[in-house]
Amino acid sequence: MLDTDIQKRGWKSFYDNNTVNLHAHFEAWNWACYLWLYNQTQYEPLLERSKKALSMMMASYPEQWSWTNGIQQEELV
């Protein structure tokens, strides 16, 4: 996804997408953005979505994770 995609499609098209991608390297920024935005707005669905995503990620560890560089670089310790 490129910044131009967000500008063209708008944030809501990405927020409404039901894709599940257990790839911490690429998805953590989404969760960080949702948490930052929740802190600014107190819009509860952002917090709940972040909690759900992080729970799903940790529940699937390490069998279902997709690695970019390898487990050593991406492992949460």
N, CA, C, O and CB atoms as a CASP TS submission, in Angstrom:
PFRMAT TS
TARGET T0000
AUTHOR 0000-0000-0000
METHOD Language model
MODEL 1
PARENT N/A
ATOM      1  N   MET     1       0.839  -1.169   0.000  1.00  0.00           N
ATOM      2  CA  MET     1       0.000   0.000   0.000  1.00  0.00           C
ATOM      3  C   MET     1       0.887   1.236   0.000  1.00  0.00           C
ATOM      4  O   MET     1       1.880   1.310   0.724  1.00  0.00           O
ATOM      5  CB  MET     1      -0.956  -0.004   1.208  1.00  0.00           C
ATOM      6  N   LEU     2       0.524   2.162  -0.790  1.00  0.00           N
ATOM      7  CA  LEU     2       1.256   3.421  -0.880  1.00  0.00           C
ATOM      8  C   LEU     2       0.438   4.552  -0.276  1.00  0.00           C
ATOM      9  O   LEU     2      -0.784   4.460  -0.157  1.00  0.00           O
ATOM     10  CB  LEU     2       1.612   3.739  -2.340  1.00  0.00           C
ATOM     11  N   ASP     3       1.122   5.604   0.096  1.00  0.00           N
ATOM     12  CA  ASP     3       0.439   6.781   0.606  1.00  0.00           C
ATOM     13  C   ASP     3      -0.584   7.289  -0.397  1.00  0.00           C
ATOM     14  O   ASP     3      -1.640   7.788  -0.010  1.00  0.00           O
ATOM     15  CB  ASP     3       1.444   7.876   0.939  1.00  0.00           C
ATOM     16  N   THR     4      -0.275   7.166  -1.685  1.00  0.00           N
ATOM     17  CA  THR     4      -1.216   7.630  -2.705  1.00  0.00           C
ATOM     18  C   THR     4      -2.500   6.800  -2.675  1.00  0.00           C
ATOM     19  O   THR     4      -3.570   7.314  -3.001  1.00  0.00           O
ATOM     20  CB  THR     4      -0.571   7.561  -4.103  1.00  0.00           C
ATOM     21  N   ASP     5      -2.410   5.520  -2.287  1.00  0.00           N
ATOM     22  CA  ASP     5      -3.610   4.694  -2.164  1.00  0.00           C
ATOM     23  C   ASP     5      -4.542   5.258  -1.100  1.00  0.00           C
ATOM     24  O   ASP     5      -5.755   5.316  -1.302  1.00  0.00           O
ATOM     25  CB  ASP     5      -3.234   3.242  -1.826  1.00  0.00           C
ATOM     26  N   ILE     6      -3.988   5.669   0.016  1.00  0.00           N
ATOM     27  CA  ILE     6      -4.793   6.251   1.091  1.00  0.00           C
ATOM     28  C   ILE     6      -5.423   7.553   0.614  1.00  0.00           C
ATOM     29  O   ILE     6      -6.594   7.822   0.884  1.00  0.00           O
ATOM     30  CB  ILE     6      -3.933   6.496   2.358  1.00  0.00           C
ATOM     31  N   GLN     7      -4.650   8.347  -0.088  1.00  0.00           N
ATOM     32  CA  GLN     7      -5.173   9.616  -0.578  1.00  0.00           C
ATOM     33  C   GLN     7      -6.290   9.409  -1.590  1.00  0.00           C
ATOM     34  O   GLN     7      -7.267  10.159  -1.590  1.00  0.00           O
ATOM     35  CB  GLN     7      -4.058  10.440  -1.198  1.00  0.00           C
ATOM     36  N   LYS     8      -6.164   8.405  -2.451  1.00  0.00           N
ATOM     37  CA  LYS     8      -7.186   8.124  -3.461  1.00  0.00           C
ATOM     38  C   LYS     8      -8.428   7.484  -2.869  1.00  0.00           C
ATOM     39  O   LYS     8      -9.550   7.912  -3.135  1.00  0.00           O
ATOM     40  CB  LYS     8      -6.622   7.228  -4.533  1.00  0.00           C
ATOM     41  N   ARG     9      -8.211   6.439  -2.053  1.00  0.00           N
ATOM     42  CA  ARG     9      -9.327   5.637  -1.549  1.00  0.00           C
ATOM     43  C   ARG     9      -9.881   6.129  -0.223  1.00  0.00           C
ATOM     44  O   ARG     9     -11.028   5.836   0.115  1.00  0.00           O
ATOM     45  CB  ARG     9      -8.897   4.215  -1.400  1.00  0.00           C
ATOM     46  N   GLY    10      -9.086   6.870   0.527  1.00  0.00           N
ATOM     47  CA  GLY    10      -9.521   7.345   1.840  1.00  0.00           C
ATOM     48  C   GLY    10      -9.280   6.294   2.913  1.00  0.00           C
ATOM     49  O   GLY    10      -9.199   5.100   2.622  1.00  0.00           O
ATOM     50  N   TRP    11      -9.166   6.746   4.148  1.00  0.00           N
ATOM     51  CA  TRP    11      -8.854   5.852   5.261  1.00  0.00           C
ATOM     52  C   TRP    11      -9.959   4.828   5.498  1.00  0.00           C
ATOM     53  O   TRP    11      -9.677   3.703   5.910  1.00  0.00           O
ATOM     54  CB  TRP    11      -8.620   6.659   6.528  1.00  0.00           C
ATOM     55  N   LYS    12     -11.213   5.200   5.243  1.00  0.00           N
ATOM     56  CA  LYS    12     -12.333   4.315   5.558  1.00  0.00           C
ATOM     57  C   LYS    12     -12.289   3.029   4.739  1.00  0.00           C
ATOM     58  O   LYS    12     -12.674   1.976   5.248  1.00  0.00           O
ATOM     59  CB  LYS    12     -13.652   5.033   5.318  1.00  0.00           C
ATOM     60  N   SER    13     -11.840   3.078   3.509  1.00  0.00           N
ATOM     61  CA  SER    13     -11.777   1.857   2.690  1.00  0.00           C
ATOM     62  C   SER    13     -10.802   0.852   3.299  1.00  0.00           C
ATOM     63  O   SER    13     -11.026  -0.355   3.212  1.00  0.00           O
ATOM     64  CB  SER    13     -11.356   2.195   1.238  1.00  0.00           C
ATOM     65  N   PHE    14      -9.736   1.332   3.908  1.00  0.00           N
ATOM     66  CA  PHE    14      -8.785   0.439   4.554  1.00  0.00           C
ATOM     67  C   PHE    14      -9.304  -0.026   5.905  1.00  0.00           C
ATOM     68  O   PHE    14      -9.122  -1.184   6.282  1.00  0.00           O
ATOM     69  CB  PHE    14      -7.435   1.128   4.718  1.00  0.00           C
ATOM     70  N   TYR    15      -9.942   0.868   6.626  1.00  0.00           N
ATOM     71  CA  TYR    15     -10.493   0.527   7.939  1.00  0.00           C
ATOM     72  C   TYR    15     -11.582  -0.541   7.808  1.00  0.00           C
ATOM     73  O   TYR    15     -11.679  -1.428   8.656  1.00  0.00           O
ATOM     74  CB  TYR    15     -11.060   1.787   8.629  1.00  0.00           C
ATOM     75  N   ASP    16     -12.397  -0.465   6.757  1.00  0.00           N
ATOM     76  CA  ASP    16     -13.503  -1.406   6.562  1.00  0.00           C
ATOM     77  C   ASP    16     -13.060  -2.733   5.951  1.00  0.00           C
ATOM     78  O   ASP    16     -13.850  -3.676   5.901  1.00  0.00           O
ATOM     79  CB  ASP    16     -14.555  -0.779   5.683  1.00  0.00           C
ATOM     80  N   ASN    17     -11.826  -2.824   5.489  1.00  0.00           N
ATOM     81  CA  ASN    17     -11.306  -4.047   4.881  1.00  0.00           C
ATOM     82  C   ASN    17     -11.187  -5.148   5.935  1.00  0.00           C
ATOM     83  O   ASN    17     -10.702  -4.897   7.039  1.00  0.00           O
ATOM     84  CB  ASN    17      -9.933  -3.785   4.214  1.00  0.00           C
ATOM     85  N   ASN    18     -11.624  -6.355   5.606  1.00  0.00           N
ATOM     86  CA  ASN    18     -11.607  -7.477   6.552  1.00  0.00           C
ATOM     87  C   ASN    18     -10.368  -8.365   6.422  1.00  0.00           C
ATOM     88  O   ASN    18     -10.351  -9.474   6.955  1.00  0.00           O
ATOM     89  CB  ASN    18     -12.841  -8.319   6.359  1.00  0.00           C
ATOM     90  N   THR    19      -9.364  -7.908   5.742  1.00  0.00           N
ATOM     91  CA  THR    19      -8.154  -8.699   5.558  1.00  0.00           C
ATOM     92  C   THR    19      -7.472  -8.973   6.895  1.00  0.00           C
ATOM     93  O   THR    19      -7.327  -8.076   7.726  1.00  0.00           O
ATOM     94  CB  THR    19      -7.190  -7.986   4.609  1.00  0.00           C
ATOM     95  N   VAL    20      -7.056 -10.226   7.089  1.00  0.00           N
ATOM     96  CA  VAL    20      -6.253 -10.596   8.259  1.00  0.00           C
ATOM     97  C   VAL    20      -4.867 -10.941   7.740  1.00  0.00           C
ATOM     98  O   VAL    20      -4.705 -11.852   6.928  1.00  0.00           O
ATOM     99  CB  VAL    20      -6.894 -11.808   9.066  1.00  0.00           C
ATOM    100  N   ASN    21      -3.878 -10.211   8.213  1.00  0.00           N
ATOM    101  CA  ASN    21      -2.502 -10.406   7.770  1.00  0.00           C
ATOM    102  C   ASN    21      -1.622 -10.538   9.009  1.00  0.00           C
ATOM    103  O   ASN    21      -1.271  -9.536   9.632  1.00  0.00           O
ATOM    104  CB  ASN    21      -2.020  -9.225   6.854  1.00  0.00           C
ATOM    105  N   LEU    22      -1.269 -11.757   9.362  1.00  0.00           N
ATOM    106  CA  LEU    22      -0.457 -12.000  10.551  1.00  0.00           C
ATOM    107  C   LEU    22       1.014 -11.781  10.211  1.00  0.00           C
ATOM    108  O   LEU    22       1.808 -12.721  10.167  1.00  0.00           O
ATOM    109  CB  LEU    22      -0.687 -13.436  11.099  1.00  0.00           C
ATOM    110  N   HIS    23       1.347 -10.549   9.978  1.00  0.00           N
ATOM    111  CA  HIS    23       2.685 -10.172   9.538  1.00  0.00           C
ATOM    112  C   HIS    23       3.104  -8.943  10.328  1.00  0.00           C
ATOM    113  O   HIS    23       2.898  -7.811   9.891  1.00  0.00           O
ATOM    114  CB  HIS    23       2.729  -9.897   7.995  1.00  0.00           C
ATOM    115  N   ALA    24       3.692  -9.173  11.491  1.00  0.00           N
ATOM    116  CA  ALA    24       3.998  -8.084  12.430  1.00  0.00           C
ATOM    117  C   ALA    24       4.830  -6.976  11.788  1.00  0.00           C
ATOM    118  O   ALA    24       4.628  -5.797  12.076  1.00  0.00           O
ATOM    119  CB  ALA    24       4.736  -8.634  13.640  1.00  0.00           C
ATOM    120  N   HIS    25       5.746  -7.349  10.936  1.00  0.00           N
ATOM    121  CA  HIS    25       6.647  -6.380  10.314  1.00  0.00           C
ATOM    122  C   HIS    25       5.872  -5.291   9.564  1.00  0.00           C
ATOM    123  O   HIS    25       6.263  -4.124   9.574  1.00  0.00           O
ATOM    124  CB  HIS    25       7.607  -7.093   9.357  1.00  0.00           C
ATOM    125  N   PHE    26       4.775  -5.682   8.917  1.00  0.00           N
ATOM    126  CA  PHE    26       4.019  -4.736   8.109  1.00  0.00           C
ATOM    127  C   PHE    26       2.766  -4.201   8.784  1.00  0.00           C
ATOM    128  O   PHE    26       2.299  -3.120   8.425  1.00  0.00           O
ATOM    129  CB  PHE    26       3.643  -5.375   6.832  1.00  0.00           C
ATOM    130  N   GLU    27       2.215  -4.912   9.734  1.00  0.00           N
ATOM    131  CA  GLU    27       0.943  -4.513  10.322  1.00  0.00           C
ATOM    132  C   GLU    27       1.062  -3.686  11.593  1.00  0.00           C
ATOM    133  O   GLU    27       0.107  -3.002  11.962  1.00  0.00           O
ATOM    134  CB  GLU    27       0.143  -5.717  10.609  1.00  0.00           C
ATOM    135  N   ALA    28       2.190  -3.725  12.267  1.00  0.00           N
ATOM    136  CA  ALA    28       2.320  -3.017  13.542  1.00  0.00           C
ATOM    137  C   ALA    28       2.079  -1.514  13.390  1.00  0.00           C
ATOM    138  O   ALA    28       1.568  -0.874  14.309  1.00  0.00           O
ATOM    139  CB  ALA    28       3.704  -3.260  14.137  1.00  0.00           C
ATOM    140  N   TRP    29       2.435  -0.959  12.259  1.00  0.00           N
ATOM    141  CA  TRP    29       2.223   0.478  12.076  1.00  0.00           C
ATOM    142  C   TRP    29       0.736   0.814  12.060  1.00  0.00           C
ATOM    143  O   TRP    29       0.340   1.882  12.527  1.00  0.00           O
ATOM    144  CB  TRP    29       2.884   0.958  10.778  1.00  0.00           C
ATOM    145  N   ASN    30      -0.098  -0.089  11.523  1.00  0.00           N
ATOM    146  CA  ASN    30      -1.552   0.133  11.547  1.00  0.00           C
ATOM    147  C   ASN    30      -2.048   0.230  12.986  1.00  0.00           C
ATOM    148  O   ASN    30      -2.802   1.136  13.342  1.00  0.00           O
ATOM    149  CB  ASN    30      -2.296  -1.005  10.801  1.00  0.00           C
ATOM    150  N   TRP    31      -1.611  -0.714  13.794  1.00  0.00           N
ATOM    151  CA  TRP    31      -2.060  -0.740  15.191  1.00  0.00           C
ATOM    152  C   TRP    31      -1.560   0.492  15.932  1.00  0.00           C
ATOM    153  O   TRP    31      -2.289   1.073  16.735  1.00  0.00           O
ATOM    154  CB  TRP    31      -1.572  -2.021  15.898  1.00  0.00           C
ATOM    155  N   ALA    32      -0.338   0.888  15.671  1.00  0.00           N
ATOM    156  CA  ALA    32       0.203   2.091  16.309  1.00  0.00           C
ATOM    157  C   ALA    32      -0.597   3.334  15.893  1.00  0.00           C
ATOM    158  O   ALA    32      -0.872   4.205  16.718  1.00  0.00           O
ATOM    159  CB  ALA    32       1.697   2.269  15.945  1.00  0.00           C
ATOM    160  N   CYS    33      -0.960   3.407  14.631  1.00  0.00           N
ATOM    161  CA  CYS    33      -1.764   4.540  14.155  1.00  0.00           C
ATOM    162  C   CYS    33      -3.145   4.540  14.793  1.00  0.00           C
ATOM    163  O   CYS    33      -3.642   5.589  15.204  1.00  0.00           O
ATOM    164  CB  CYS    33      -1.897   4.500  12.628  1.00  0.00           C
ATOM    165  N   TYR    34      -3.767   3.365  14.878  1.00  0.00           N
ATOM    166  CA  TYR    34      -5.078   3.275  15.531  1.00  0.00           C
ATOM    167  C   TYR    34      -4.982   3.702  16.990  1.00  0.00           C
ATOM    168  O   TYR    34      -5.855   4.419  17.479  1.00  0.00           O
ATOM    169  CB  TYR    34      -5.636   1.842  15.433  1.00  0.00           C
ATOM    170  N   LEU    35      -3.937   3.274  17.693  1.00  0.00           N
ATOM    171  CA  LEU    35      -3.783   3.644  19.100  1.00  0.00           C
ATOM    172  C   LEU    35      -3.524   5.140  19.247  1.00  0.00           C
ATOM    173  O   LEU    35      -4.059   5.774  20.156  1.00  0.00           O
ATOM    174  CB  LEU    35      -2.642   2.845  19.742  1.00  0.00           C
ATOM    175  N   TRP    36      -2.714   5.704  18.367  1.00  0.00           N
ATOM    176  CA  TRP    36      -2.467   7.146  18.405  1.00  0.00           C
ATOM    177  C   TRP    36      -3.770   7.908  18.169  1.00  0.00           C
ATOM    178  O   TRP    36      -4.091   8.854  18.888  1.00  0.00           O
ATOM    179  CB  TRP    36      -1.407   7.549  17.350  1.00  0.00           C
ATOM    180  N   LEU    37      -4.518   7.476  17.142  1.00  0.00           N
ATOM    181  CA  LEU    37      -5.765   8.153  16.814  1.00  0.00           C
ATOM    182  C   LEU    37      -6.795   7.979  17.926  1.00  0.00           C
ATOM    183  O   LEU    37      -7.542   8.911  18.224  1.00  0.00           O
ATOM    184  CB  LEU    37      -6.322   7.628  15.493  1.00  0.00           C
ATOM    185  N   TYR    38      -6.846   6.811  18.538  1.00  0.00           N
ATOM    186  CA  TYR    38      -7.742   6.606  19.677  1.00  0.00           C
ATOM    187  C   TYR    38      -7.394   7.593  20.793  1.00  0.00           C
ATOM    188  O   TYR    38      -8.284   8.189  21.400  1.00  0.00           O
ATOM    189  CB  TYR    38      -7.649   5.142  20.195  1.00  0.00           C
ATOM    190  N   ASN    39      -6.121   7.760  21.054  1.00  0.00           N
ATOM    191  CA  ASN    39      -5.675   8.685  22.103  1.00  0.00           C
ATOM    192  C   ASN    39      -6.129  10.114  21.811  1.00  0.00           C
ATOM    193  O   ASN    39      -6.409  10.878  22.734  1.00  0.00           O
ATOM    194  CB  ASN    39      -4.145   8.639  22.241  1.00  0.00           C
ATOM    195  N   GLN    40      -6.202  10.471  20.544  1.00  0.00           N
ATOM    196  CA  GLN    40      -6.613  11.821  20.162  1.00  0.00           C
ATOM    197  C   GLN    40      -8.130  11.996  20.186  1.00  0.00           C
ATOM    198  O   GLN    40      -8.622  13.084  20.489  1.00  0.00           O
ATOM    199  CB  GLN    40      -6.083  12.148  18.780  1.00  0.00           C
ATOM    200  N   THR    41      -8.882  10.925  19.867  1.00  0.00           N
ATOM    201  CA  THR    41     -10.323  11.049  19.643  1.00  0.00           C
ATOM    202  C   THR    41     -11.191  10.321  20.664  1.00  0.00           C
ATOM    203  O   THR    41     -12.370  10.637  20.824  1.00  0.00           O
ATOM    204  CB  THR    41     -10.652  10.543  18.289  1.00  0.00           C
ATOM    205  N   GLN    42     -10.603   9.348  21.352  1.00  0.00           N
ATOM    206  CA  GLN    42     -11.361   8.473  22.250  1.00  0.00           C
ATOM    207  C   GLN    42     -12.429   7.672  21.499  1.00  0.00           C
ATOM    208  O   GLN    42     -13.428   7.264  22.091  1.00  0.00           O
ATOM    209  CB  GLN    42     -12.016   9.299  23.357  1.00  0.00           C
ATOM    210  N   TYR    43     -12.222   7.448  20.202  1.00  0.00           N
ATOM    211  CA  TYR    43     -13.133   6.651  19.380  1.00  0.00           C
ATOM    212  C   TYR    43     -12.869   5.184  19.686  1.00  0.00           C
ATOM    213  O   TYR    43     -11.904   4.607  19.186  1.00  0.00           O
ATOM    214  CB  TYR    43     -12.949   6.955  17.846  1.00  0.00           C
ATOM    215  N   GLU    44     -13.725   4.580  20.509  1.00  0.00           N
ATOM    216  CA  GLU    44     -13.522   3.260  21.092  1.00  0.00           C
ATOM    217  C   GLU    44     -13.245   2.146  20.075  1.00  0.00           C
ATOM    218  O   GLU    44     -12.419   1.281  20.364  1.00  0.00           O
ATOM    219  CB  GLU    44     -14.716   2.899  21.892  1.00  0.00           C
ATOM    220  N   PRO    45     -13.892   2.120  18.900  1.00  0.00           N
ATOM    221  CA  PRO    45     -13.586   1.044  17.947  1.00  0.00           C
ATOM    222  C   PRO    45     -12.108   0.957  17.551  1.00  0.00           C
ATOM    223  O   PRO    45     -11.624  -0.127  17.222  1.00  0.00           O
ATOM    224  CB  PRO    45     -14.412   1.231  16.708  1.00  0.00           C
ATOM    225  N   LEU    46     -11.392   2.072  17.577  1.00  0.00           N
ATOM    226  CA  LEU    46      -9.959   2.035  17.268  1.00  0.00           C
ATOM    227  C   LEU    46      -9.187   1.257  18.324  1.00  0.00           C
ATOM    228  O   LEU    46      -8.294   0.478  17.991  1.00  0.00           O
ATOM    229  CB  LEU    46      -9.399   3.457  17.155  1.00  0.00           C
ATOM    230  N   LEU    47      -9.519   1.457  19.580  1.00  0.00           N
ATOM    231  CA  LEU    47      -8.868   0.728  20.659  1.00  0.00           C
ATOM    232  C   LEU    47      -9.219  -0.750  20.590  1.00  0.00           C
ATOM    233  O   LEU    47      -8.342  -1.605  20.720  1.00  0.00           O
ATOM    234  CB  LEU    47      -9.266   1.307  22.019  1.00  0.00           C
ATOM    235  N   GLU    48     -10.489  -1.053  20.387  1.00  0.00           N
ATOM    236  CA  GLU    48     -10.923  -2.455  20.326  1.00  0.00           C
ATOM    237  C   GLU    48     -10.274  -3.185  19.151  1.00  0.00           C
ATOM    238  O   GLU    48      -9.856  -4.335  19.288  1.00  0.00           O
ATOM    239  CB  GLU    48     -12.453  -2.537  20.214  1.00  0.00           C
ATOM    240  N   ARG    49     -10.193  -2.531  18.020  1.00  0.00           N
ATOM    241  CA  ARG    49      -9.573  -3.160  16.851  1.00  0.00           C
ATOM    242  C   ARG    49      -8.097  -3.447  17.102  1.00  0.00           C
ATOM    243  O   ARG    49      -7.593  -4.500  16.714  1.00  0.00           O
ATOM    244  CB  ARG    49      -9.732  -2.267  15.613  1.00  0.00           C
ATOM    245  N   SER    50      -7.413  -2.526  17.742  1.00  0.00           N
ATOM    246  CA  SER    50      -5.995  -2.733  18.061  1.00  0.00           C
ATOM    247  C   SER    50      -5.820  -3.894  19.034  1.00  0.00           C
ATOM    248  O   SER    50      -4.946  -4.740  18.848  1.00  0.00           O
ATOM    249  CB  SER    50      -5.383  -1.451  18.654  1.00  0.00           C
ATOM    250  N   LYS    51      -6.640  -3.931  20.056  1.00  0.00           N
ATOM    251  CA  LYS    51      -6.566  -5.026  21.031  1.00  0.00           C
ATOM    252  C   LYS    51      -6.824  -6.373  20.354  1.00  0.00           C
ATOM    253  O   LYS    51      -6.119  -7.350  20.609  1.00  0.00           O
ATOM    254  CB  LYS    51      -7.583  -4.803  22.174  1.00  0.00           C
ATOM    255  N   LYS    52      -7.835  -6.416  19.495  1.00  0.00           N
ATOM    256  CA  LYS    52      -8.162  -7.665  18.799  1.00  0.00           C
ATOM    257  C   LYS    52      -7.004  -8.105  17.899  1.00  0.00           C
ATOM    258  O   LYS    52      -6.630  -9.277  17.892  1.00  0.00           O
ATOM    259  CB  LYS    52      -9.450  -7.497  17.963  1.00  0.00           C
ATOM    260  N   ALA    53      -6.447  -7.172  17.151  1.00  0.00           N
ATOM    261  CA  ALA    53      -5.345  -7.498  16.239  1.00  0.00           C
ATOM    262  C   ALA    53      -4.132  -8.017  16.996  1.00  0.00           C
ATOM    263  O   ALA    53      -3.531  -9.020  16.611  1.00  0.00           O
ATOM    264  CB  ALA    53      -4.956  -6.272  15.415  1.00  0.00           C
ATOM    265  N   LEU    54      -3.778  -7.331  18.070  1.00  0.00           N
ATOM    266  CA  LEU    54      -2.617  -7.760  18.858  1.00  0.00           C
ATOM    267  C   LEU    54      -2.861  -9.122  19.503  1.00  0.00           C
ATOM    268  O   LEU    54      -1.951  -9.949  19.573  1.00  0.00           O
ATOM    269  CB  LEU    54      -2.290  -6.718  19.939  1.00  0.00           C
ATOM    270  N   SER    55      -4.074  -9.356  19.971  1.00  0.00           N
ATOM    271  CA  SER    55      -4.413 -10.660  20.553  1.00  0.00           C
ATOM    272  C   SER    55      -4.328 -11.770  19.511  1.00  0.00           C
ATOM    273  O   SER    55      -3.792 -12.845  19.782  1.00  0.00           O
ATOM    274  CB  SER    55      -5.819 -10.624  21.162  1.00  0.00           C
ATOM    275  N   MET    56      -4.855 -11.508  18.328  1.00  0.00           N
ATOM    276  CA  MET    56      -4.792 -12.502  17.250  1.00  0.00           C
ATOM    277  C   MET    56      -3.339 -12.796  16.870  1.00  0.00           C
ATOM    278  O   MET    56      -2.963 -13.946  16.644  1.00  0.00           O
ATOM    279  CB  MET    56      -5.576 -12.008  16.011  1.00  0.00           C
ATOM    280  N   MET    57      -2.541 -11.747  16.806  1.00  0.00           N
ATOM    281  CA  MET    57      -1.140 -11.912  16.433  1.00  0.00           C
ATOM    282  C   MET    57      -0.406 -12.774  17.456  1.00  0.00           C
ATOM    283  O   MET    57       0.322 -13.696  17.090  1.00  0.00           O
ATOM    284  CB  MET    57      -0.456 -10.544  16.301  1.00  0.00           C
ATOM    285  N   MET    58      -0.599 -12.473  18.720  1.00  0.00           N
ATOM    286  CA  MET    58       0.116 -13.216  19.750  1.00  0.00           C
ATOM    287  C   MET    58      -0.412 -14.638  19.877  1.00  0.00           C
ATOM    288  O   MET    58       0.360 -15.552  20.166  1.00  0.00           O
ATOM    289  CB  MET    58       0.009 -12.499  21.087  1.00  0.00           C
ATOM    290  N   ALA    59      -1.710 -14.846  19.667  1.00  0.00           N
ATOM    291  CA  ALA    59      -2.279 -16.195  19.741  1.00  0.00           C
ATOM    292  C   ALA    59      -1.762 -17.085  18.618  1.00  0.00           C
ATOM    293  O   ALA    59      -1.709 -18.305  18.769  1.00  0.00           O
ATOM    294  CB  ALA    59      -3.803 -16.131  19.690  1.00  0.00           C
ATOM    295  N   SER    60      -1.385 -16.492  17.507  1.00  0.00           N
ATOM    296  CA  SER    60      -0.918 -17.271  16.359  1.00  0.00           C
ATOM    297  C   SER    60       0.597 -17.485  16.359  1.00  0.00           C
ATOM    298  O   SER    60       1.132 -18.188  15.502  1.00  0.00           O
ATOM    299  CB  SER    60      -1.328 -16.583  15.076  1.00  0.00           C
ATOM    300  N   TYR    61       1.273 -16.881  17.318  1.00  0.00           N
ATOM    301  CA  TYR    61       2.738 -16.945  17.372  1.00  0.00           C
ATOM    302  C   TYR    61       3.218 -18.325  17.752  1.00  0.00           C
ATOM    303  O   TYR    61       2.591 -18.942  18.614  1.00  0.00           O
ATOM    304  CB  TYR    61       3.282 -15.926  18.357  1.00  0.00           C
ATOM    305  N   PRO    62       4.285 -18.862  17.175  1.00  0.00           N
ATOM    306  CA  PRO    62       4.982 -18.402  15.968  1.00  0.00           C
ATOM    307  C   PRO    62       4.534 -19.150  14.722  1.00  0.00           C
ATOM    308  O   PRO    62       4.983 -18.837  13.619  1.00  0.00           O
ATOM    309  CB  PRO    62       6.480 -18.558  16.139  1.00  0.00           C
ATOM    310  N   GLU    63       3.661 -20.128  14.880  1.00  0.00           N
ATOM    311  CA  GLU    63       3.315 -21.019  13.768  1.00  0.00           C
ATOM    312  C   GLU    63       2.735 -20.320  12.546  1.00  0.00           C
ATOM    313  O   GLU    63       3.046 -20.691  11.414  1.00  0.00           O
ATOM    314  CB  GLU    63       2.344 -22.032  14.239  1.00  0.00           C
ATOM    315  N   GLN    64       1.902 -19.322  12.760  1.00  0.00           N
ATOM    316  CA  GLN    64       1.199 -18.717  11.631  1.00  0.00           C
ATOM    317  C   GLN    64       1.756 -17.361  11.210  1.00  0.00           C
ATOM    318  O   GLN    64       1.228 -16.735  10.291  1.00  0.00           O
ATOM    319  CB  GLN    64      -0.246 -18.569  11.968  1.00  0.00           C
ATOM    320  N   TRP    65       2.800 -16.908  11.861  1.00  0.00           N
ATOM    321  CA  TRP    65       3.365 -15.613  11.487  1.00  0.00           C
ATOM    322  C   TRP    65       4.055 -15.702  10.141  1.00  0.00           C
ATOM    323  O   TRP    65       4.624 -16.735   9.789  1.00  0.00           O
ATOM    324  CB  TRP    65       4.348 -15.124  12.552  1.00  0.00           C
ATOM    325  N   SER    66       4.000 -14.621   9.398  1.00  0.00           N
ATOM    326  CA  SER    66       4.780 -14.497   8.164  1.00  0.00           C
ATOM    327  C   SER    66       6.005 -13.659   8.488  1.00  0.00           C
ATOM    328  O   SER    66       5.904 -12.607   9.119  1.00  0.00           O
ATOM    329  CB  SER    66       3.934 -13.852   6.996  1.00  0.00           C
ATOM    330  N   TRP    67       7.149 -14.129   8.055  1.00  0.00           N
ATOM    331  CA  TRP    67       8.400 -13.449   8.381  1.00  0.00           C
ATOM    332  C   TRP    67       8.923 -12.682   7.180  1.00  0.00           C
ATOM    333  O   TRP    67       8.819 -13.144   6.043  1.00  0.00           O
ATOM    334  CB  TRP    67       9.449 -14.451   8.864  1.00  0.00           C
ATOM    335  N   THR    68       9.484 -11.513   7.436  1.00  0.00           N
ATOM    336  CA  THR    68      10.103 -10.716   6.390  1.00  0.00           C
ATOM    337  C   THR    68      11.594 -11.014   6.333  1.00  0.00           C
ATOM    338  O   THR    68      12.128 -11.365   5.280  1.00  0.00           O
ATOM    339  CB  THR    68       9.857  -9.214   6.627  1.00  0.00           C
ATOM    340  N   ASN    69      12.264 -10.870   7.477  1.00  0.00           N
ATOM    341  CA  ASN    69      13.701 -11.086   7.547  1.00  0.00           C
ATOM    342  C   ASN    69      14.053 -12.403   8.227  1.00  0.00           C
ATOM    343  O   ASN    69      15.113 -12.973   7.967  1.00  0.00           O
ATOM    344  CB  ASN    69      14.359  -9.943   8.279  1.00  0.00           C
ATOM    345  N   GLY    70      13.194 -12.874   9.072  1.00  0.00           N
ATOM    346  CA  GLY    70      13.445 -14.067   9.852  1.00  0.00           C
ATOM    347  C   GLY    70      12.999 -13.854  11.287  1.00  0.00           C
ATOM    348  O   GLY    70      12.862 -12.715  11.735  1.00  0.00           O
ATOM    349  N   ILE    71      12.777 -14.917  11.994  1.00  0.00           N
ATOM    350  CA  ILE    71      12.240 -14.839  13.343  1.00  0.00           C
ATOM    351  C   ILE    71      13.147 -14.041  14.277  1.00  0.00           C
ATOM    352  O   ILE    71      12.650 -13.355  15.170  1.00  0.00           O
ATOM    353  CB  ILE    71      12.030 -16.231  13.896  1.00  0.00           C
ATOM    354  N   GLN    72      14.457 -14.114  14.091  1.00  0.00           N
ATOM    355  CA  GLN    72      15.375 -13.416  14.986  1.00  0.00           C
ATOM    356  C   GLN    72      15.186 -11.898  14.957  1.00  0.00           C
ATOM    357  O   GLN    72      15.311 -11.238  15.989  1.00  0.00           O
ATOM    358  CB  GLN    72      16.802 -13.758  14.621  1.00  0.00           C
ATOM    359  N   GLN    73      14.889 -11.348  13.796  1.00  0.00           N
ATOM    360  CA  GLN    73      14.725  -9.899  13.679  1.00  0.00           C
ATOM    361  C   GLN    73      13.332  -9.423  14.089  1.00  0.00           C
ATOM    362  O   GLN    73      13.161  -8.263  14.467  1.00  0.00           O
ATOM    363  CB  GLN    73      15.005  -9.468  12.261  1.00  0.00           C
ATOM    364  N   GLU    74      12.343 -10.303  14.018  1.00  0.00           N
ATOM    365  CA  GLU    74      10.979  -9.862  14.219  1.00  0.00           C
ATOM    366  C   GLU    74      10.336 -10.388  15.484  1.00  0.00           C
ATOM    367  O   GLU    74       9.208 -10.011  15.803  1.00  0.00           O
ATOM    368  CB  GLU    74      10.166 -10.258  13.066  1.00  0.00           C
ATOM    369  N   GLU    75      11.007 -11.226  16.191  1.00  0.00           N
ATOM    370  CA  GLU    75      10.433 -11.807  17.387  1.00  0.00           C
ATOM    371  C   GLU    75      10.203 -10.728  18.442  1.00  0.00           C
ATOM    372  O   GLU    75      11.055  -9.865  18.659  1.00  0.00           O
ATOM    373  CB  GLU    75      11.340 -12.912  17.934  1.00  0.00           C
ATOM    374  N   LEU    76       9.063 -10.787  19.083  1.00  0.00           N
ATOM    375  CA  LEU    76       8.748  -9.845  20.158  1.00  0.00           C
ATOM    376  C   LEU    76       9.310 -10.386  21.451  1.00  0.00           C
ATOM    377  O   LEU    76       8.853 -11.416  21.947  1.00  0.00           O
ATOM    378  CB  LEU    76       7.218  -9.607  20.278  1.00  0.00           C
ATOM    379  N   VAL    77      10.287  -9.709  21.997  1.00  0.00           N
ATOM    380  CA  VAL    77      10.906 -10.138  23.255  1.00  0.00           C
ATOM    381  C   VAL    77      10.818  -9.054  24.286  1.00  0.00           C
ATOM    382  O   VAL    77      11.286  -9.232  25.410  1.00  0.00           O
ATOM    383  CB  VAL    77      12.359 -10.530  23.043  1.00  0.00           C
TER
END
